[in-house]
Amino acid sequence: MKKLILIIGLLPLMVFGQKITLDSCVNAAKQNWPAFKKQLAIAGQRQLIDETLNKNRLPKLNLSGQATYQSEAVTFPEVPTIPGFFPEFPQDNYNVELGVNQVIWDGGAVKFNKAMQYAANEVEVEKLNVETFGLIGKINQLYTQYLFLDKSGSILKVSAGELDKNMATLQSAYQNGAILKSDLNNIKAERLKLKKEMVRVELSKLNVLTTLNLITGLQLDTTRQFIVPQIKQDVQAVRPELALMDAQLNFSGSAIAKYKTVRMPKFFAFGKAGYGRPGYDFMNTDLHGYYMVGAKFTWQVFDWNLFKKKKEQVVLQQQIISDNKAIMAKQISIEEQRYLNEIDQYQQQTEIDAQIEQLKKSVYLAAESQMKNGTITSTEYLKLFNEWKRAKLTSELDKLKLITARLNYNHAKGADIVN
């Protein structure tokens, strides 16, 4: 079963080959995380609840037997005129009996006990959902972090390519005496700084992938293409913490219903058949068969207000849960609003970033031409080059921050799948 679910969860990876999506990481993590085994166990509990409690409605059979020897037995005085009028009771007795008990009405005990166990099972499901919810938040963070590092690495490679292209031209200009050696060395030093930054980015990517692999059980590496998630808009979801509190309230309500059945009258049918001596006719000293059938009821008329006190305890627990739920709802609302504000902020910033990047690029290209002509120094050129590079990085960072804010907003609402 687990292998089948794991294969289904990894289908996105099989379909897209080297492409990785956020959904595929989330699905793989759910199946790889130790809590997944618990999820399978919880799913199987509901069927066991039915199978177990439904058996309480079946007849109960009880077979018993005994053999006894008594040091003395009942004796009657002889009737002078009628010898042997009273039988002589034996000191050894033997009995084998089969008893049957059938519930006619149990006051709703099985029904409400089943409802209570269902509710307890649902509480466990929601606890697991809360645990998984936190795990998904961690995956979102790692995934977007890798996207930024990957984009940063690409920008650094493009920047390094720009410097490499210009260094070939500057080397020729230096040999012709058009520029100073210090200008050429300045460019080479900047190229080494880019190389150093690229090494740092690659190591950071490996660290992120190591954590992501531990969580998902996948074998991701830097050759995989991580797809930028397309965020669903206007998702409708419920935070698992709120769903857990609803499940706890439902469990408390089912507990009250179960307690109430304790005082309800209960009706039973019963029967007993046996063979031995003595039977129900103690005067018959022969081994013989005998039986009895009947019906009975039990009713706890007064419980010294025990049910009332238990109900009061449960009502107080429900009030505490309801208060906690109200507090949690307010916290979630504040969290959602914070992410909405971030979304608005980064939407505006990305629009401005695009304009800044274009302007910085035009200035850099002009400086590139000027340096080749010897009208500006390498220091001035590198200053403009770094401003263009930072503008590109800032632009990509804000784009990913916008995606992250949207992810966080959906996550705050309780949604976990995005693509």
FIPA-605497 format. One record per residue (C-alpha): z, x, y; residue number from 0; residue in three letters. Coordinates in steps of 0.2 Angstrom, whole numbers, plus 2048, in hexadecimal, padded with zeros to 3 digits. Example, Ala and Ser with C-alpha at 12.3 -4.5 7.8 and 13.67 -1.06 7.14 Angstrom:
{{827; 83E; 7EA}; 0; ALA}
{{824; 844; 7FB}; 1; SER}
This chain:
{{800; 800; 800}; 0; MET}
{{805; 80E; 80C}; 1; LYS}
{{7F6; 818; 808}; 2; LYS}
{{7EA; 809; 80B}; 3; LEU}
{{7F2; 805; 81C}; 4; ILE}
{{7F1; 818; 821}; 5; LEU}
{{7DE; 818; 81D}; 6; ILE}
{{7DC; 808; 827}; 7; ILE}
{{7E5; 810; 836}; 8; GLY}
{{7DB; 820; 835}; 9; LEU}
{{7CA; 817; 835}; 10; LEU}
{{7C7; 81A; 847}; 11; PRO}
{{7C8; 82D; 844}; 12; LEU}
{{7BC; 82B; 835}; 13; MET}
{{7B0; 821; 840}; 14; VAL}
{{7B0; 82C; 84F}; 15; PHE}
{{7B1; 83C; 846}; 16; GLY}
{{7B7; 849; 853}; 17; GLN}
{{7BB; 83C; 860}; 18; LYS}
{{7CD; 837; 862}; 19; ILE}
{{7D4; 827; 86A}; 20; THR}
{{7E5; 822; 870}; 21; LEU}
{{7E5; 813; 864}; 22; ASP}
{{7E1; 81E; 855}; 23; SER}
{{7F0; 829; 85A}; 24; CYS}
{{7FB; 81A; 85C}; 25; VAL}
{{7F6; 812; 84B}; 26; ASN}
{{7F8; 823; 842}; 27; ALA}
{{809; 826; 849}; 28; ALA}
{{80F; 815; 844}; 29; LYS}
{{80A; 819; 832}; 30; GLN}
{{810; 82B; 832}; 31; ASN}
{{821; 828; 83B}; 32; TRP}
{{830; 826; 82E}; 33; PRO}
{{834; 815; 835}; 34; ALA}
{{823; 80F; 82D}; 35; PHE}
{{82B; 80F; 81C}; 36; LYS}
{{839; 804; 823}; 37; LYS}
{{82C; 7F8; 82A}; 38; GLN}
{{825; 7F6; 818}; 39; LEU}
{{837; 7F3; 811}; 40; ALA}
{{83A; 7E6; 81F}; 41; ILE}
{{82A; 7DD; 81B}; 42; ALA}
{{82F; 7DB; 809}; 43; GLY}
{{840; 7D4; 80D}; 44; GLN}
{{83A; 7C3; 812}; 45; ARG}
{{832; 7C0; 801}; 46; GLN}
{{842; 7C5; 7F9}; 47; LEU}
{{84C; 7BA; 804}; 48; ILE}
{{842; 7AB; 7FD}; 49; ASP}
{{842; 7B0; 7EB}; 50; GLU}
{{855; 7B3; 7EC}; 51; THR}
{{85B; 7A4; 7F5}; 52; LEU}
{{84F; 798; 7ED}; 53; ASN}
{{858; 79C; 7DC}; 54; LYS}
{{868; 794; 7E3}; 55; ASN}
{{860; 783; 7E0}; 56; ARG}
{{85C; 787; 7CE}; 57; LEU}
{{869; 781; 7C0}; 58; PRO}
{{877; 78D; 7BC}; 59; LYS}
{{879; 790; 7AA}; 60; LEU}
{{889; 798; 7A3}; 61; ASN}
{{88C; 79C; 790}; 62; LEU}
{{89D; 7A0; 78B}; 63; SER}
{{8A7; 7A1; 77A}; 64; GLY}
{{8B8; 7A6; 774}; 65; GLN}
{{8C2; 7A7; 764}; 66; ALA}
{{8D5; 7A6; 765}; 67; THR}
{{8E4; 7A6; 75A}; 68; TYR}
{{8F4; 79E; 75F}; 69; GLN}
{{905; 7A3; 759}; 70; SER}
{{909; 790; 758}; 71; GLU}
{{900; 780; 759}; 72; ALA}
{{905; 76E; 75E}; 73; VAL}
{{90E; 765; 74F}; 74; THR}
{{913; 753; 74D}; 75; PHE}
{{921; 74C; 742}; 76; PRO}
{{91B; 744; 732}; 77; GLU}
{{91B; 731; 732}; 78; VAL}
{{924; 72D; 722}; 79; PRO}
{{91A; 71E; 71E}; 80; THR}
{{909; 726; 722}; 81; ILE}
{{908; 738; 71B}; 82; PRO}
{{8FB; 743; 725}; 83; GLY}
{{8F9; 737; 733}; 84; PHE}
{{8F9; 745; 73F}; 85; PHE}
{{8ED; 753; 73C}; 86; PRO}
{{8F3; 765; 73A}; 87; GLU}
{{8ED; 76F; 749}; 88; PHE}
{{8E6; 780; 745}; 89; PRO}
{{8EC; 790; 74D}; 90; GLN}
{{8DB; 797; 74E}; 91; ASP}
{{8CE; 78F; 75A}; 92; ASN}
{{8BC; 793; 75D}; 93; TYR}
{{8B0; 78D; 76C}; 94; ASN}
{{89F; 790; 772}; 95; VAL}
{{89A; 787; 782}; 96; GLU}
{{88A; 786; 78D}; 97; LEU}
{{88D; 780; 79F}; 98; GLY}
{{880; 77A; 7AB}; 99; VAL}
{{883; 777; 7BE}; 100; ASN}
{{876; 770; 7C9}; 101; GLN}
{{877; 76F; 7DC}; 102; VAL}
{{872; 75E; 7E2}; 103; ILE}
{{875; 761; 7F5}; 104; TRP}
{{87D; 771; 7FC}; 105; ASP}
{{87F; 76B; 80E}; 106; GLY}
{{870; 775; 813}; 107; GLY}
{{878; 786; 80E}; 108; ALA}
{{868; 78D; 806}; 109; VAL}
{{85D; 787; 814}; 110; LYS}
{{868; 78E; 822}; 111; PHE}
{{86D; 79E; 818}; 112; ASN}
{{85A; 7A1; 816}; 113; LYS}
{{857; 79E; 829}; 114; ALA}
{{865; 7AA; 82D}; 115; MET}
{{85E; 7B8; 822}; 116; GLN}
{{84D; 7B5; 829}; 117; TYR}
{{854; 7B7; 83B}; 118; ALA}
{{85D; 7C7; 835}; 119; ALA}
{{84D; 7CD; 82E}; 120; ASN}
{{844; 7CA; 83F}; 121; GLU}
{{852; 7D4; 848}; 122; VAL}
{{84E; 7E3; 83D}; 123; GLU}
{{83B; 7E1; 840}; 124; VAL}
{{83E; 7E0; 853}; 125; GLU}
{{84A; 7F0; 852}; 126; LYS}
{{83C; 7F9; 84A}; 127; LEU}
{{830; 7F3; 857}; 128; ASN}
{{83B; 7FA; 865}; 129; VAL}
{{83C; 80B; 85C}; 130; GLU}
{{829; 80B; 85A}; 131; THR}
{{827; 805; 86C}; 132; PHE}
{{830; 815; 872}; 133; GLY}
{{825; 820; 867}; 134; LEU}
{{815; 818; 86E}; 135; ILE}
{{81B; 81D; 880}; 136; GLY}
{{81D; 82F; 87A}; 137; LYS}
{{80B; 82E; 873}; 138; ILE}
{{804; 827; 883}; 139; ASN}
{{80D; 836; 88D}; 140; GLN}
{{806; 843; 881}; 141; LEU}
{{7F5; 83C; 880}; 142; TYR}
{{7F2; 83B; 893}; 143; THR}
{{7FA; 84C; 895}; 144; GLN}
{{7ED; 853; 889}; 145; TYR}
{{7DF; 84B; 893}; 146; LEU}
{{7E5; 853; 8A3}; 147; PHE}
{{7E7; 864; 89B}; 148; LEU}
{{7D6; 862; 893}; 149; ASP}
{{7CE; 85D; 8A3}; 150; LYS}
{{7D7; 86B; 8AC}; 151; SER}
{{7D0; 877; 89F}; 152; GLY}
{{7BE; 871; 8A2}; 153; SER}
{{7C0; 873; 8B5}; 154; ILE}
{{7C6; 884; 8B3}; 155; LEU}
{{7B8; 889; 8A8}; 156; LYS}
{{7AB; 882; 8B5}; 157; VAL}
{{7B4; 88C; 8C3}; 158; SER}
{{7B4; 89B; 8B8}; 159; ALA}
{{7A1; 899; 8B5}; 160; GLY}
{{79F; 897; 8C8}; 161; GLU}
{{7A8; 8A8; 8CB}; 162; LEU}
{{79E; 8B0; 8BD}; 163; ASP}
{{78E; 8AB; 8C4}; 164; LYS}
{{793; 8B1; 8D5}; 165; ASN}
{{79A; 8C2; 8CF}; 166; MET}
{{789; 8C6; 8C8}; 167; ALA}
{{781; 8C3; 8D9}; 168; THR}
{{78F; 8CD; 8E2}; 169; LEU}
{{78E; 8DB; 8D6}; 170; GLN}
{{77C; 8DE; 8DB}; 171; SER}
{{781; 8DC; 8EE}; 172; ALA}
{{78F; 8E9; 8EC}; 173; TYR}
{{783; 8F5; 8E4}; 174; GLN}
{{777; 8F2; 8F3}; 175; ASN}
{{786; 8F5; 8FF}; 176; GLY}
{{785; 8E3; 905}; 177; ALA}
{{798; 8E0; 901}; 178; ILE}
{{7A7; 8EA; 8FF}; 179; LEU}
{{7AF; 8EE; 8EE}; 180; LYS}
{{7BF; 8E6; 8F3}; 181; SER}
{{7B5; 8D5; 8F4}; 182; ASP}
{{7AE; 8D7; 8E3}; 183; LEU}
{{7C0; 8DC; 8DC}; 184; ASN}
{{7C7; 8CD; 8E5}; 185; ASN}
{{7BB; 8C1; 8DB}; 186; ILE}
{{7BF; 8CA; 8CB}; 187; LYS}
{{7D1; 8C8; 8CE}; 188; ALA}
{{7CF; 8B5; 8D1}; 189; GLU}
{{7C5; 8B4; 8C1}; 190; ARG}
{{7D3; 8BC; 8B7}; 191; LEU}
{{7DF; 8AF; 8BF}; 192; LYS}
{{7D4; 8A2; 8B8}; 193; LEU}
{{7D4; 8AA; 8A7}; 194; LYS}
{{7E7; 8AA; 8A7}; 195; LYS}
{{7E8; 898; 8AC}; 196; GLU}
{{7DB; 893; 89F}; 197; MET}
{{7E6; 89C; 892}; 198; VAL}
{{7F6; 892; 898}; 199; ARG}
{{7EC; 882; 897}; 200; VAL}
{{7E6; 885; 885}; 201; GLU}
{{7F8; 889; 880}; 202; LEU}
{{7FE; 87A; 888}; 203; SER}
{{7F1; 86F; 87F}; 204; LYS}
{{7F7; 877; 86E}; 205; LEU}
{{809; 873; 872}; 206; ASN}
{{804; 861; 876}; 207; VAL}
{{7FA; 85F; 866}; 208; LEU}
{{808; 867; 85B}; 209; THR}
{{813; 859; 861}; 210; THR}
{{806; 84B; 85F}; 211; LEU}
{{802; 851; 84E}; 212; ASN}
{{814; 850; 849}; 213; LEU}
{{815; 83E; 84F}; 214; ILE}
{{804; 838; 848}; 215; THR}
{{802; 842; 839}; 216; GLY}
{{7F1; 846; 83E}; 217; LEU}
{{7E9; 858; 83F}; 218; GLN}
{{7E3; 858; 851}; 219; LEU}
{{7DC; 868; 859}; 220; ASP}
{{7D4; 86D; 869}; 221; THR}
{{7C2; 86A; 861}; 222; THR}
{{7C6; 857; 861}; 223; ARG}
{{7BF; 84D; 870}; 224; GLN}
{{7CD; 842; 877}; 225; PHE}
{{7C5; 832; 87E}; 226; ILE}
{{7CC; 82B; 88F}; 227; VAL}
{{7D4; 81A; 88B}; 228; PRO}
{{7CD; 80A; 892}; 229; GLN}
{{7DC; 801; 897}; 230; ILE}
{{7DC; 7EE; 894}; 231; LYS}
{{7E0; 7E4; 8A4}; 232; GLN}
{{7EC; 7D5; 8A5}; 233; ASP}
{{7F4; 7D8; 894}; 234; VAL}
{{800; 7CA; 88D}; 235; GLN}
{{80E; 7D2; 883}; 236; ALA}
{{821; 7D1; 881}; 237; VAL}
{{82C; 7E1; 882}; 238; ARG}
{{834; 7E4; 871}; 239; PRO}
{{845; 7E5; 879}; 240; GLU}
{{843; 7D3; 87F}; 241; LEU}
{{83C; 7CE; 86E}; 242; ALA}
{{84B; 7D6; 865}; 243; LEU}
{{857; 7CD; 870}; 244; MET}
{{84E; 7BC; 86C}; 245; ASP}
{{850; 7C1; 85A}; 246; ALA}
{{862; 7C4; 85C}; 247; GLN}
{{865; 7B3; 865}; 248; LEU}
{{85B; 7AB; 857}; 249; ASN}
{{866; 7B3; 84A}; 250; PHE}
{{876; 7AE; 853}; 251; SER}
{{870; 79C; 853}; 252; GLY}
{{86C; 79C; 841}; 253; SER}
{{87E; 7A3; 83E}; 254; ALA}
{{885; 794; 846}; 255; ILE}
{{87B; 788; 83B}; 256; ALA}
{{880; 792; 82B}; 257; LYS}
{{893; 791; 830}; 258; TYR}
{{891; 77E; 832}; 259; LYS}
{{88B; 77C; 820}; 260; THR}
{{89C; 782; 81A}; 261; VAL}
{{8A4; 772; 81F}; 262; ARG}
{{896; 767; 818}; 263; MET}
{{899; 75D; 808}; 264; PRO}
{{890; 764; 7F9}; 265; LYS}
{{88B; 75A; 7E9}; 266; PHE}
{{889; 761; 7D8}; 267; PHE}
{{884; 75B; 7C6}; 268; ALA}
{{88B; 764; 7B7}; 269; PHE}
{{88B; 764; 7A5}; 270; GLY}
{{893; 76D; 796}; 271; LYS}
{{88F; 76D; 784}; 272; ALA}
{{899; 776; 777}; 273; GLY}
{{89D; 779; 765}; 274; TYR}
{{8AE; 77E; 75D}; 275; GLY}
{{8BF; 777; 75C}; 276; ARG}
{{8C8; 770; 764}; 277; PRO}
{{8BC; 766; 76F}; 278; GLY}
{{8C0; 759; 77B}; 279; TYR}
{{8C8; 74F; 76D}; 280; ASP}
{{8D7; 75A; 769}; 281; PHE}
{{8DB; 750; 75A}; 282; MET}
{{8CB; 755; 751}; 283; ASN}
{{8CF; 766; 749}; 284; THR}
{{8BD; 768; 741}; 285; ASP}
{{8B0; 773; 749}; 286; LEU}
{{8A5; 767; 752}; 287; HIS}
{{899; 765; 761}; 288; GLY}
{{89E; 75D; 771}; 289; TYR}
{{898; 75B; 783}; 290; TYR}
{{89C; 755; 794}; 291; MET}
{{891; 750; 7A3}; 292; VAL}
{{896; 74B; 7B5}; 293; GLY}
{{894; 74D; 7C8}; 294; ALA}
{{8A0; 754; 7D5}; 295; LYS}
{{8A1; 757; 7E8}; 296; PHE}
{{8AA; 763; 7F3}; 297; THR}
{{8AE; 760; 805}; 298; TRP}
{{8B8; 76B; 811}; 299; GLN}
{{8BF; 75E; 81B}; 300; VAL}
{{8C9; 769; 827}; 301; PHE}
{{8C7; 77B; 82B}; 302; ASP}
{{8D4; 77E; 838}; 303; TRP}
{{8C7; 77F; 845}; 304; ASN}
{{8BF; 78F; 83D}; 305; LEU}
{{8AE; 789; 840}; 306; PHE}
{{8B1; 785; 852}; 307; LYS}
{{8B8; 797; 855}; 308; LYS}
{{8AA; 79F; 84C}; 309; LYS}
{{89E; 795; 857}; 310; LYS}
{{8A7; 79A; 867}; 311; GLU}
{{8A5; 7AC; 862}; 312; GLN}
{{892; 7AA; 85F}; 313; VAL}
{{890; 7A1; 86F}; 314; VAL}
{{898; 7B0; 878}; 315; LEU}
{{88D; 7BC; 86F}; 316; GLN}
{{87E; 7B2; 874}; 317; GLN}
{{883; 7B2; 886}; 318; GLN}
{{885; 7C5; 886}; 319; ILE}
{{874; 7C7; 87E}; 320; ILE}
{{86C; 7BB; 88B}; 321; SER}
{{874; 7C5; 899}; 322; ASP}
{{86D; 7D5; 892}; 323; ASN}
{{85C; 7CD; 890}; 324; LYS}
{{85D; 7C8; 8A3}; 325; ALA}
{{861; 7D9; 8A8}; 326; ILE}
{{854; 7E1; 89D}; 327; MET}
{{847; 7D4; 8A4}; 328; ALA}
{{84B; 7DA; 8B6}; 329; LYS}
{{84A; 7EC; 8B1}; 330; GLN}
{{839; 7E9; 8A9}; 331; ILE}
{{833; 7E0; 8B9}; 332; SER}
{{839; 7EF; 8C4}; 333; ILE}
{{830; 7FB; 8B8}; 334; GLU}
{{820; 7F1; 8B8}; 335; GLU}
{{820; 7F0; 8CB}; 336; GLN}
{{822; 803; 8CC}; 337; ARG}
{{813; 805; 8C1}; 338; TYR}
{{809; 7F8; 8CB}; 339; LEU}
{{80D; 802; 8DB}; 340; ASN}
{{807; 812; 8D2}; 341; GLU}
{{7F7; 80A; 8CD}; 342; ILE}
{{7F4; 805; 8DF}; 343; ASP}
{{7F8; 816; 8E5}; 344; GLN}
{{7ED; 820; 8D9}; 345; TYR}
{{7DF; 814; 8DB}; 346; GLN}
{{7DE; 818; 8EE}; 347; GLN}
{{7E1; 82A; 8EB}; 348; GLN}
{{7D3; 82C; 8DE}; 349; THR}
{{7C7; 824; 8EB}; 350; GLU}
{{7CD; 831; 8F8}; 351; ILE}
{{7CC; 83F; 8EB}; 352; ASP}
{{7BA; 83C; 8E8}; 353; ALA}
{{7B6; 83E; 8FA}; 354; GLN}
{{7C1; 84E; 8FC}; 355; ILE}
{{7B9; 856; 8ED}; 356; GLU}
{{7A7; 853; 8F3}; 357; GLN}
{{7AC; 85A; 904}; 358; LEU}
{{7B5; 86A; 8FD}; 359; LYS}
{{7A6; 86D; 8F1}; 360; LYS}
{{79A; 86D; 900}; 361; SER}
{{7A5; 879; 90A}; 362; VAL}
{{7A6; 884; 8FA}; 363; TYR}
{{793; 884; 8F7}; 364; LEU}
{{791; 889; 909}; 365; ALA}
{{79E; 897; 908}; 366; ALA}
{{795; 89D; 8F8}; 367; GLU}
{{785; 8A0; 901}; 368; SER}
{{78E; 8A8; 910}; 369; GLN}
{{797; 8B4; 905}; 370; MET}
{{787; 8B9; 8FC}; 371; LYS}
{{780; 8BD; 90E}; 372; ASN}
{{790; 8C6; 912}; 373; GLY}
{{795; 8BB; 921}; 374; THR}
{{7A6; 8B7; 919}; 375; ILE}
{{7B2; 8C1; 90F}; 376; THR}
{{7B7; 8BE; 8FD}; 377; SER}
{{7C8; 8B9; 902}; 378; THR}
{{7C1; 8AB; 90D}; 379; GLU}
{{7B5; 8A6; 8FF}; 380; TYR}
{{7C3; 8A5; 8F2}; 381; LEU}
{{7CD; 89B; 8FE}; 382; LYS}
{{7C0; 88E; 8FF}; 383; LEU}
{{7BC; 890; 8EC}; 384; PHE}
{{7CE; 88C; 8E7}; 385; ASN}
{{7CF; 87D; 8F3}; 386; GLU}
{{7BF; 876; 8EA}; 387; TRP}
{{7C7; 879; 8D9}; 388; LYS}
{{7D8; 871; 8DE}; 389; ARG}
{{7CE; 862; 8E5}; 390; ALA}
{{7C6; 860; 8D4}; 391; LYS}
{{7D6; 862; 8CB}; 392; LEU}
{{7DF; 856; 8D7}; 393; THR}
{{7D1; 849; 8D5}; 394; SER}
{{7D2; 84A; 8C2}; 395; GLU}
{{7E5; 84A; 8C2}; 396; LEU}
{{7E6; 83A; 8CC}; 397; ASP}
{{7D9; 832; 8C1}; 398; LYS}
{{7E4; 835; 8B2}; 399; LEU}
{{7F3; 830; 8BC}; 400; LYS}
{{7EB; 81F; 8BF}; 401; LEU}
{{7E7; 81E; 8AC}; 402; ILE}
{{7F9; 823; 8A8}; 403; THR}
{{800; 816; 8B5}; 404; ALA}
{{7F5; 808; 8AD}; 405; ARG}
{{7FB; 80E; 89B}; 406; LEU}
{{80D; 80E; 8A1}; 407; ASN}
{{80B; 7FD; 8A9}; 408; TYR}
{{804; 7F5; 899}; 409; ASN}
{{811; 7FE; 88F}; 410; HIS}
{{81F; 7F7; 89A}; 411; ALA}
{{818; 7E6; 897}; 412; LYS}
{{819; 7E9; 884}; 413; GLY}
{{807; 7ED; 880}; 414; ALA}
{{803; 7FC; 875}; 415; ASP}
{{7F1; 7FC; 871}; 416; ILE}
{{7E5; 800; 87F}; 417; VAL}
{{7D3; 802; 878}; 418; ASN}
